[in-house]
Amino acid sequence: MVAPPAIRVFAAVAILLAVATAIGLAVLWPDGTPSGVGESIVIDSEAATVERTEQFPCQSLGTDTCSRVAVRLDSGPDEGSKTSFQIGVGGLDPEVEVGDKVRVVENAVAPGAEAVRGQEYSLSDFERRRPMLLLALLFAGLVVAFARWRGLLSLMGLAVSLGVVLLFMVPAILDGKSPLAVAVVGSFAVMLTTIALAHGTGAKSLAAMIGTALSLVVTIALAVLFVDLTHLTGLSSEESLFLQTSETGLSLDGLLLAGMVVAALGVLDDVTISQSSTVLALRAANPDQGFGKLFGRAMSVGRDHVSATVNTLVLAYVGASLPLLLIFSSSTLGTSDALNLEVIAKEVVATLVGSIGLITAVPITTALAALLARRIPSEQLAGEEHAGHSH
């Protein structure tokens, strides 16, 4: 069946977006040269299992009781041997229990000195990979069981998203490319690929792709404007300070902008697909509806979706900043003064920019989808409706 002219126009725009994104990927692709960032803080560690703990009195920060922990090394040149380390002696350390899987690092010994027998290692961290893998498998299994084939495609889209971030965005930024440019190109690549994988390339997806692209442009413009107006520097975190002192030449305010763009994308594609699907479902239910009725009825659904999603977005940022909120709430610093601190202000700006981008996505995508739906023959709507997305 020949596609209607409107679909061909939307498809041409989507193809132009894809070509521009591909060119951006080619131009910004990293050359593979190691950056060296993080080498000074990455320490080789070995796996170990806690076999015994015993407490002893000590004078340390915040405690008068320390612990001596006996472990069995499960990797490295000393695999199978026993050793021990102390926790609480140098400050606050996490509690460990018998059976815990941990990571330990070998203590440096000064030239001419001898290591203290049984204390050749120190606690580095807990071993978390196995429970994290189990949680990921549970998540993937539930997605496939609930959404079946479409759920599997969604997981493939998730893999693509992570691949773009880890194989393109992070290396390209470390390679000295503009963080904002990398985030924009990477976001477009993720958006185009994941929507196509999960929802196909029909009318619903075309409207969602273009709607997401336009909403991203609005979000990027707002982020650039208000990061400048609020004089956000990107210097409020320890990670940013480390990057600044590592002589990488990275733009910290650029990194801040890049983070806002990527975070906004996470909710934009969901909203745009929902609105596009709603419009097509309404048109399929009553093919005689005009543009005005389709737009108005879909917008009523969109308003409900936005109110719920904005709340989700705000709570996500609040949850991430909860330790900071506890610190400021227990101090004499007023709410207004606390909001003015960059460590809080950057989250406020990111939340508001992302929320405004989300709000603008609804009328933009709804209008595009209604415009397209009115030009699709009634007999073609059934296929689009079966590819719907609902909440």
C-alpha positions as CSV (number, residue, x, y, z in Angstrom):
1,M,0.0,0.0,0.0
2,V,1.4,3.4,-1.0
3,A,2.1,5.7,1.9
4,P,0.0,9.0,2.1
5,P,1.9,12.1,1.1
6,A,1.9,13.4,4.8
7,I,3.7,10.2,6.0
8,R,6.2,10.6,3.2
9,V,6.9,14.2,4.3
10,F,7.3,13.2,8.0
11,A,9.5,10.3,6.9
12,A,11.7,12.6,4.9
13,V,12.1,14.9,8.0
14,A,13.0,11.8,10.1
15,I,15.5,10.7,7.5
16,L,17.1,14.1,7.5
17,L,17.4,14.0,11.3
18,A,19.0,10.5,11.0
19,V,21.5,11.7,8.4
20,A,22.4,14.8,10.4
21,T,22.9,12.6,13.5
22,A,25.0,10.2,11.6
23,I,27.2,13.1,10.4
24,G,27.4,14.4,13.9
25,L,28.5,11.0,15.2
26,A,31.2,10.8,12.5
27,V,32.5,14.2,13.2
28,L,32.5,13.9,17.0
29,W,33.6,10.2,17.2
30,P,36.5,9.8,19.6
31,D,39.9,8.8,18.2
32,G,40.5,6.2,20.9
33,T,43.4,7.9,22.6
34,P,43.3,7.1,26.4
35,S,42.6,10.2,28.4
36,G,44.3,9.1,31.6
37,V,41.4,10.5,33.7
38,G,40.8,8.5,36.8
39,E,44.0,6.5,36.7
40,S,45.2,8.2,39.9
41,I,42.1,7.1,41.8
42,V,41.6,3.6,40.3
43,I,43.3,1.0,42.5
44,D,43.5,-2.7,41.7
45,S,41.6,-4.7,44.2
46,E,41.0,-8.3,45.0
47,A,38.0,-10.3,45.9
48,A,37.7,-11.6,49.5
49,T,35.2,-13.3,51.8
50,V,34.7,-12.3,55.4
51,E,35.3,-15.2,57.8
52,R,35.4,-13.6,61.2
53,T,35.1,-10.3,63.0
54,E,36.1,-9.2,66.5
55,Q,35.8,-5.9,68.1
56,F,38.4,-4.1,70.2
57,P,38.5,-0.7,72.0
58,C,40.0,2.2,70.2
59,Q,39.8,6.0,70.0
60,S,38.7,7.1,66.5
61,L,36.4,9.6,64.8
62,G,32.9,9.0,65.9
63,T,33.5,5.7,67.7
64,D,35.3,4.1,70.6
65,T,35.1,0.5,69.1
66,C,37.0,-0.8,66.1
67,S,36.9,-4.2,64.4
68,R,39.5,-6.7,63.2
69,V,38.2,-8.6,60.2
70,A,39.6,-11.9,59.1
71,V,39.1,-12.7,55.4
72,R,39.9,-15.3,52.8
73,L,41.3,-13.9,49.5
74,D,39.4,-15.2,46.5
75,S,41.5,-13.7,43.7
76,G,45.0,-12.4,43.0
77,P,48.5,-13.8,43.6
78,D,47.6,-14.7,47.2
79,E,44.3,-16.4,46.4
80,G,43.2,-18.9,49.0
81,S,45.4,-17.4,51.8
82,K,44.0,-15.7,54.9
83,T,44.6,-12.1,56.0
84,S,42.9,-9.5,58.1
85,F,42.3,-5.8,58.2
86,Q,41.0,-3.2,60.7
87,I,38.0,-1.0,60.2
88,G,37.1,2.1,62.2
89,V,40.7,2.9,63.1
90,G,41.2,5.6,60.5
91,G,37.7,7.0,60.7
92,L,34.2,6.0,59.7
93,D,34.0,2.6,57.9
94,P,31.0,0.4,56.9
95,E,30.1,-2.5,59.0
96,V,30.9,-6.0,57.7
97,E,29.5,-9.4,58.6
98,V,30.6,-12.9,58.3
99,G,30.0,-14.1,54.7
100,D,30.1,-10.7,53.1
101,K,31.9,-10.5,49.8
102,V,34.3,-7.6,49.8
103,R,37.1,-6.0,47.8
104,V,40.5,-5.4,49.4
105,V,43.6,-3.5,48.3
106,E,47.2,-4.3,49.2
107,N,48.8,-1.9,51.6
108,A,51.8,0.0,50.3
109,V,55.0,-0.6,52.2
110,A,57.7,2.0,52.5
111,P,61.1,1.1,51.1
112,G,63.1,-0.9,53.7
113,A,60.0,-1.5,55.9
114,E,58.2,-4.8,56.3
115,A,54.4,-5.3,56.0
116,V,52.6,-6.2,59.3
117,R,51.8,-9.9,59.1
118,G,48.1,-10.5,58.6
119,Q,47.4,-6.8,57.8
120,E,48.8,-6.7,54.2
121,Y,45.4,-5.6,52.9
122,S,42.8,-2.9,53.6
123,L,39.1,-2.8,52.9
124,S,38.3,-1.1,49.6
125,D,34.6,-1.8,49.0
126,F,31.9,-4.4,48.9
127,E,31.5,-6.8,46.0
128,R,28.1,-5.8,44.4
129,R,28.2,-7.2,40.9
130,R,26.4,-10.5,41.6
131,P,23.3,-9.0,43.3
132,M,23.2,-6.2,40.7
133,L,23.3,-8.9,37.9
134,L,20.4,-10.7,39.6
135,L,18.4,-7.5,39.8
136,A,19.1,-6.8,36.2
137,L,18.0,-10.3,35.1
138,L,14.8,-9.9,37.2
139,F,14.1,-6.6,35.5
140,A,14.7,-8.0,32.0
141,G,12.6,-11.1,32.7
142,L,9.6,-9.0,34.0
143,V,9.9,-6.7,31.0
144,V,9.8,-9.6,28.5
145,A,7.1,-11.5,30.5
146,F,4.8,-8.4,30.6
147,A,5.4,-6.8,27.2
148,R,6.7,-9.9,25.3
149,W,8.2,-9.1,21.9
150,R,7.8,-5.4,22.3
151,G,9.5,-5.7,25.7
152,L,12.4,-7.5,24.1
153,L,12.7,-4.7,21.6
154,S,12.6,-2.2,24.4
155,L,15.5,-4.0,26.1
156,M,17.4,-3.8,22.8
157,G,16.7,-0.1,22.8
158,L,18.0,0.2,26.3
159,A,21.2,-1.6,25.3
160,V,21.6,0.8,22.4
161,S,21.2,3.8,24.8
162,L,23.8,2.5,27.1
163,G,26.1,1.7,24.2
164,V,25.8,5.3,22.9
165,V,26.6,6.7,26.3
166,L,29.5,4.4,27.1
167,L,31.0,4.0,23.6
168,F,30.4,7.4,22.1
169,M,29.4,10.1,24.6
170,V,31.8,9.5,27.5
171,P,34.9,8.8,25.2
172,A,34.1,11.8,23.0
173,I,33.8,14.2,25.9
174,L,37.1,12.8,27.3
175,D,38.6,13.3,23.8
176,G,38.0,17.0,24.2
177,K,34.9,17.4,22.1
178,S,32.2,19.9,23.2
179,P,30.1,18.1,25.9
180,L,26.9,19.9,24.8
181,A,27.5,19.0,21.1
182,V,28.2,15.4,22.1
183,A,25.1,15.2,24.3
184,V,22.9,16.6,21.6
185,V,24.1,14.2,18.9
186,G,24.1,11.3,21.3
187,S,20.5,12.1,22.5
188,F,19.3,12.3,18.9
189,A,21.0,8.9,18.1
190,V,19.4,7.3,21.2
191,M,15.9,8.8,20.5
192,L,15.8,7.8,16.8
193,T,17.1,4.3,17.5
194,T,15.0,3.4,20.5
195,I,11.7,4.7,19.1
196,A,12.3,2.9,15.9
197,L,13.2,-0.4,17.7
198,A,10.3,-0.3,20.2
199,H,7.6,1.2,18.1
200,G,8.6,0.7,14.4
201,T,8.7,3.5,11.8
202,G,5.0,4.1,11.2
203,A,3.0,7.3,11.6
204,K,3.0,7.2,15.4
205,S,6.8,6.9,15.6
206,L,7.4,9.5,13.0
207,A,5.3,12.1,14.9
208,A,7.0,11.1,18.1
209,M,10.5,11.4,16.6
210,I,9.9,14.9,15.2
211,G,8.0,16.0,18.4
212,T,10.9,14.8,20.6
213,A,13.4,16.5,18.4
214,L,11.6,19.9,18.5
215,S,11.1,19.5,22.3
216,L,14.8,18.7,22.7
217,V,15.7,21.9,20.9
218,V,13.5,23.9,23.3
219,T,15.1,22.1,26.3
220,I,18.6,22.8,25.0
221,A,17.9,26.4,24.5
222,L,16.4,26.8,28.0
223,A,19.3,24.9,29.5
224,V,21.9,27.1,27.8
225,L,20.1,30.3,28.7
226,F,19.5,29.6,32.4
227,V,22.8,28.0,33.1
228,D,24.3,31.3,31.9
229,L,21.7,33.5,33.7
230,T,22.2,31.6,37.0
231,H,26.0,31.5,36.6
232,L,26.2,27.8,37.2
233,T,29.8,26.7,37.0
234,G,29.7,22.9,37.4
235,L,32.2,23.2,40.3
236,S,29.9,22.1,43.1
237,S,30.8,18.4,43.2
238,E,33.9,16.6,44.1
239,E,33.9,14.8,40.8
240,S,33.9,18.1,38.9
241,L,36.8,19.4,41.0
242,F,38.8,16.2,40.3
243,L,38.2,16.7,36.5
244,Q,39.3,20.3,36.7
245,T,42.6,19.3,38.5
246,S,43.3,16.4,36.2
247,E,44.3,18.7,33.4
248,T,41.8,17.3,30.9
249,G,40.6,20.7,29.7
250,L,37.0,19.6,30.1
251,S,34.3,22.3,30.1
252,L,32.5,21.8,33.5
253,D,29.6,24.0,32.6
254,G,29.4,22.1,29.3
255,L,29.2,18.9,31.3
256,L,26.4,20.3,33.4
257,L,24.4,21.2,30.2
258,A,25.1,17.8,28.7
259,G,23.7,16.1,31.8
260,M,20.5,18.2,31.6
261,V,19.9,17.3,28.0
262,V,20.4,13.6,28.5
263,A,18.2,13.6,31.6
264,A,15.4,15.4,29.8
265,L,15.5,12.9,26.9
266,G,14.6,10.1,29.4
267,V,11.1,11.4,29.8
268,L,10.5,13.2,26.5
269,D,10.3,10.1,24.3
270,D,7.8,8.4,26.7
271,V,5.5,11.5,26.5
272,T,5.8,11.9,22.8
273,I,5.0,8.3,22.0
274,S,2.1,8.4,24.4
275,Q,0.6,11.5,22.8
276,S,1.1,10.2,19.3
277,S,-0.4,6.9,20.1
278,T,-3.4,8.6,21.8
279,V,-4.1,10.7,18.7
280,L,-4.1,7.8,16.4
281,A,-6.3,5.7,18.7
282,L,-8.8,8.5,18.9
283,R,-8.8,8.9,15.1
284,A,-9.3,5.1,14.7
285,A,-12.2,5.2,17.1
286,N,-13.9,8.0,15.2
287,P,-12.4,8.7,11.7
288,D,-14.7,11.7,11.2
289,Q,-13.0,13.8,13.9
290,G,-11.3,17.0,12.7
291,F,-8.0,18.4,13.7
292,G,-9.5,20.5,16.5
293,K,-11.3,17.6,18.2
294,L,-8.4,15.3,17.9
295,F,-6.0,17.8,19.3
296,G,-8.3,18.8,22.2
297,R,-9.2,15.3,23.3
298,A,-5.6,14.1,23.1
299,M,-4.4,17.2,25.0
300,S,-6.8,16.3,27.9
301,V,-4.9,13.0,28.2
302,G,-1.6,14.8,27.8
303,R,-2.4,17.1,30.7
304,D,-2.9,14.1,33.0
305,H,0.3,12.5,31.7
306,V,2.3,15.7,32.2
307,S,1.1,16.2,35.8
308,A,2.1,12.7,36.7
309,T,5.4,12.8,34.9
310,V,6.5,16.2,36.2
311,N,5.9,14.9,39.7
312,T,8.0,11.9,38.9
313,L,10.8,14.1,37.5
314,V,10.8,16.4,40.5
315,L,10.8,13.4,43.0
316,A,13.7,11.8,41.1
317,Y,15.8,14.9,41.6
318,V,14.7,15.3,45.2
319,G,15.6,11.7,45.9
320,A,19.0,12.1,44.5
321,S,19.6,15.3,46.6
322,L,18.0,13.9,49.8
323,P,21.3,13.8,51.8
324,L,22.0,17.4,50.9
325,L,18.5,18.5,51.9
326,L,18.9,16.8,55.3
327,I,22.2,18.6,55.9
328,F,20.7,22.0,55.0
329,S,17.5,21.4,56.9
330,S,19.5,20.7,60.1
331,S,21.5,23.8,59.8
332,T,20.7,27.5,60.4
333,L,20.9,28.2,56.7
334,G,17.5,29.5,55.4
335,T,15.6,27.9,52.6
336,S,16.2,30.8,50.3
337,D,20.0,30.8,51.0
338,A,20.1,27.0,50.5
339,L,18.4,27.3,47.1
340,N,21.0,29.8,46.1
341,L,23.9,27.4,46.6
342,E,25.0,25.9,43.3
343,V,24.8,22.3,44.6
344,I,21.1,22.9,45.0
345,A,20.5,25.5,42.3
346,K,21.8,23.2,39.6
347,E,19.2,20.5,40.5
348,V,16.4,23.2,40.6
349,V,17.4,24.5,37.1
350,A,17.7,20.9,35.7
351,T,14.3,20.0,37.1
352,L,12.6,23.1,35.8
353,V,14.3,23.0,32.4
354,G,13.4,19.3,32.0
355,S,9.8,19.9,33.1
356,I,9.3,22.8,30.7
357,G,10.7,20.7,27.9
358,L,8.3,18.0,28.9
359,I,5.3,20.3,28.9
360,T,6.1,21.8,25.5
361,A,6.5,18.2,24.1
362,V,2.8,17.5,24.6
363,P,1.2,20.2,22.4
364,I,4.0,19.9,19.8
365,T,3.7,16.2,19.4
366,T,-0.1,16.2,19.7
367,A,-0.4,18.8,16.9
368,L,2.0,16.8,14.7
369,A,0.2,13.6,15.3
370,A,-3.2,15.1,14.7
371,L,-2.0,16.7,11.5
372,L,-0.7,13.4,10.3
373,A,-3.6,11.3,11.5
374,R,-6.1,13.4,9.6
375,R,-4.3,12.5,6.4
376,I,-4.1,8.7,7.0
377,P,-6.8,6.7,5.3
378,S,-9.2,5.0,7.7
379,E,-8.2,1.5,6.5
380,Q,-4.5,2.2,7.5
381,L,-5.3,3.3,11.1
382,A,-5.9,-0.2,12.4
383,G,-2.2,-1.1,11.9
384,E,-1.1,2.0,13.7
385,E,-3.5,1.4,16.6
386,H,-2.1,-2.1,17.2
387,A,1.4,-0.5,17.6
388,G,0.0,1.7,20.4
389,H,1.5,2.7,23.6
390,S,-0.7,3.0,26.7
391,H,-0.4,3.7,30.4
